[in-house]
């Protein structure tokens, strides 16, 4: 009852990956293997409309409990997970197969950048066709960081971490433990987008923001909602075919309505205010924690939250 999960659908191989972890707001290692993070892999039968757990699964991919555990797959078909444990940003990856994993290790970039508060989190994404990227919050330094790894390089070889926040439209306490990552896949730009939350407290200060990374690693930022809007738990979806970005967040922070705003991917701008109600109910008045697919959208997929 204390577990949470992240899911990844591999369309090419018709596999569903689920990483499950024991939830805690202060991630820590434990000697009890029953509380380690696990990877499950399922095969889907279109005829029976059922998922069957593949032989040999689950396998353990972490050695402790964490607030989040996120999965991605690189161009070499290796799976990556990231999480925060012992106030450090951790990563691990599969080796010769989905069943064989290495030992989790601290993300090998600037030690100050990856030394975070127990409440911080990390996320991971495959991008530009040949890279894995990890974004994490650091409430010690009040920054959001991003680091990239070239597929095929040694585990210890990562590009220098980038500061995604503070930046344009945000200064001060620009880090909080809310991250949702997406990347453009089909237009050749490989741009990465992050829906994040700040820790700013002034009524007019940006609370929910969209960060965008260009091909050369420069970051820009856009305000989705201000502190006075009381948004939380942001996620986003990219419609590459139509050049649209959809962003969702709960308001108020204790739960209520899931709101949506949309913008052109190439000319990002969000209107002021809460946005358009997307999920709401007159009887269920504390709706929260929306989620959706990792894949991008097009005319054949529709949009589901």
URCORFEN-V428150 format. One record per residue. N is the residue number from 0. RES is the residue in one letter. D_LAST is the distance of its C-alpha to the last C-alpha in whole Angstrom. Layout:
# URCORFEN-V428150
n: (N & N)
res: (RES & RES)
d_last: (D_LAST & D_LAST)
This chain:
# URCORFEN-V428150
n: (0 & 1 & 2 & 3 & 4 & 5 & 6 & 7 & 8 & 9 & 10 & 11 & 12 & 13 & 14 & 15 & 16 & 17 & 18 & 19 & 20 & 21 & 22 & 23 & 24 & 25 & 26 & 27 & 28 & 29 & 30 & 31 & 32 & 33 & 34 & 35 & 36 & 37 & 38 & 39 & 40 & 41 & 42 & 43 & 44 & 45 & 46 & 47 & 48 & 49 & 50 & 51 & 52 & 53 & 54 & 55 & 56 & 57 & 58 & 59 & 60 & 61 & 62 & 63 & 64 & 65 & 66 & 67 & 68 & 69 & 70 & 71 & 72 & 73 & 74 & 75 & 76 & 77 & 78 & 79 & 80 & 81 & 82 & 83 & 84 & 85 & 86 & 87 & 88 & 89 & 90 & 91 & 92 & 93 & 94 & 95 & 96 & 97 & 98 & 99 & 100 & 101 & 102 & 103 & 104 & 105 & 106 & 107 & 108 & 109 & 110 & 111 & 112 & 113 & 114 & 115 & 116 & 117 & 118 & 119 & 120 & 121 & 122 & 123 & 124 & 125 & 126 & 127 & 128 & 129 & 130 & 131 & 132 & 133 & 134 & 135 & 136 & 137 & 138 & 139 & 140 & 141 & 142 & 143 & 144 & 145 & 146 & 147 & 148 & 149 & 150 & 151 & 152 & 153 & 154 & 155 & 156 & 157 & 158 & 159 & 160 & 161 & 162 & 163 & 164 & 165 & 166 & 167 & 168 & 169 & 170 & 171 & 172 & 173 & 174 & 175 & 176 & 177 & 178 & 179 & 180 & 181 & 182 & 183 & 184 & 185 & 186 & 187 & 188 & 189 & 190 & 191 & 192 & 193 & 194 & 195 & 196 & 197 & 198 & 199 & 200 & 201 & 202 & 203 & 204 & 205 & 206 & 207 & 208 & 209 & 210 & 211 & 212 & 213 & 214 & 215 & 216 & 217 & 218 & 219 & 220 & 221 & 222 & 223 & 224 & 225 & 226 & 227 & 228 & 229 & 230 & 231 & 232 & 233 & 234 & 235 & 236 & 237 & 238 & 239 & 240 & 241 & 242 & 243 & 244 & 245 & 246 & 247 & 248 & 249 & 250 & 251 & 252 & 253 & 254 & 255 & 256 & 257 & 258 & 259 & 260 & 261 & 262 & 263 & 264 & 265 & 266 & 267 & 268 & 269 & 270 & 271 & 272 & 273 & 274 & 275 & 276 & 277 & 278 & 279 & 280 & 281 & 282 & 283 & 284 & 285 & 286 & 287 & 288 & 289 & 290 & 291 & 292 & 293 & 294 & 295 & 296 & 297 & 298 & 299 & 300 & 301 & 302 & 303 & 304)
res: (X & X & X & X & X & X & X & X & X & X & X & X & X & X & X & X & X & X & X & X & X & X & X & X & X & X & X & X & X & X & X & X & X & X & X & X & X & X & X & X & X & X & X & X & X & X & X & X & X & X & X & X & X & X & X & X & X & X & X & X & X & X & X & X & X & X & X & X & X & X & X & X & X & X & X & X & X & X & X & X & X & X & X & X & X & X & X & X & X & X & X & X & X & X & X & X & X & X & X & X & X & X & X & X & X & X & X & X & X & X & X & X & X & X & X & X & X & X & X & X & X & X & X & X & X & X & X & X & X & X & X & X & X & X & X & X & X & X & X & X & X & X & X & X & X & X & X & X & X & X & X & X & X & X & X & X & X & X & X & X & X & X & X & X & X & X & X & X & X & X & X & X & X & X & X & X & X & X & X & X & X & X & X & X & X & X & X & X & X & X & X & X & X & X & X & X & X & X & X & X & X & X & X & X & X & X & X & X & X & X & X & X & X & X & X & X & X & X & X & X & X & X & X & X & X & X & X & X & X & X & X & X & X & X & X & X & X & X & X & X & X & X & X & X & X & X & X & X & X & X & X & X & X & X & X & X & X & X & X & X & X & X & X & X & X & X & X & X & X & X & X & X & X & X & X & X & X & X & X & X & X & X & X & X & X & X & X & X & X & X & X & X & X & X & X & X & X & X & X & X & X & X & X & X & X)
d_last: (23 & 23 & 21 & 18 & 16 & 15 & 14 & 16 & 16 & 19 & 19 & 23 & 24 & 22 & 21 & 18 & 19 & 18 & 20 & 21 & 23 & 24 & 23 & 25 & 25 & 28 & 28 & 31 & 33 & 34 & 37 & 35 & 34 & 32 & 30 & 29 & 26 & 25 & 24 & 23 & 23 & 22 & 23 & 21 & 24 & 22 & 25 & 25 & 21 & 22 & 21 & 25 & 25 & 28 & 31 & 32 & 28 & 27 & 29 & 29 & 28 & 29 & 32 & 30 & 27 & 25 & 22 & 20 & 20 & 18 & 19 & 20 & 22 & 25 & 27 & 30 & 27 & 28 & 25 & 25 & 23 & 24 & 24 & 26 & 29 & 33 & 31 & 31 & 29 & 29 & 28 & 29 & 29 & 30 & 33 & 35 & 32 & 29 & 31 & 33 & 32 & 34 & 35 & 32 & 33 & 33 & 31 & 35 & 35 & 36 & 37 & 36 & 33 & 32 & 33 & 31 & 30 & 29 & 26 & 25 & 22 & 22 & 20 & 20 & 20 & 22 & 23 & 26 & 26 & 28 & 27 & 25 & 24 & 24 & 23 & 24 & 25 & 28 & 29 & 33 & 33 & 30 & 29 & 26 & 27 & 26 & 28 & 28 & 30 & 32 & 31 & 34 & 36 & 37 & 35 & 37 & 36 & 34 & 34 & 35 & 32 & 30 & 30 & 26 & 27 & 29 & 29 & 29 & 28 & 28 & 31 & 32 & 29 & 27 & 25 & 23 & 21 & 17 & 17 & 14 & 15 & 15 & 18 & 19 & 21 & 22 & 24 & 27 & 26 & 24 & 23 & 21 & 18 & 17 & 15 & 18 & 19 & 23 & 26 & 27 & 29 & 30 & 28 & 28 & 27 & 24 & 22 & 18 & 19 & 18 & 21 & 22 & 24 & 27 & 29 & 31 & 30 & 30 & 27 & 26 & 24 & 22 & 21 & 18 & 19 & 23 & 24 & 24 & 21 & 20 & 17 & 15 & 13 & 12 & 9 & 10 & 9 & 13 & 14 & 17 & 19 & 19 & 19 & 16 & 14 & 11 & 11 & 9 & 11 & 12 & 16 & 18 & 18 & 19 & 16 & 15 & 13 & 9 & 11 & 10 & 13 & 14 & 17 & 19 & 19 & 23 & 24 & 21 & 22 & 19 & 21 & 22 & 21 & 17 & 15 & 14 & 12 & 9 & 9 & 12 & 15 & 19 & 19 & 17 & 17 & 16 & 12 & 11 & 10 & 6 & 6 & 5 & 8 & 11 & 13 & 13 & 12 & 15 & 16 & 16 & 12 & 10 & 7 & 4 & 0)
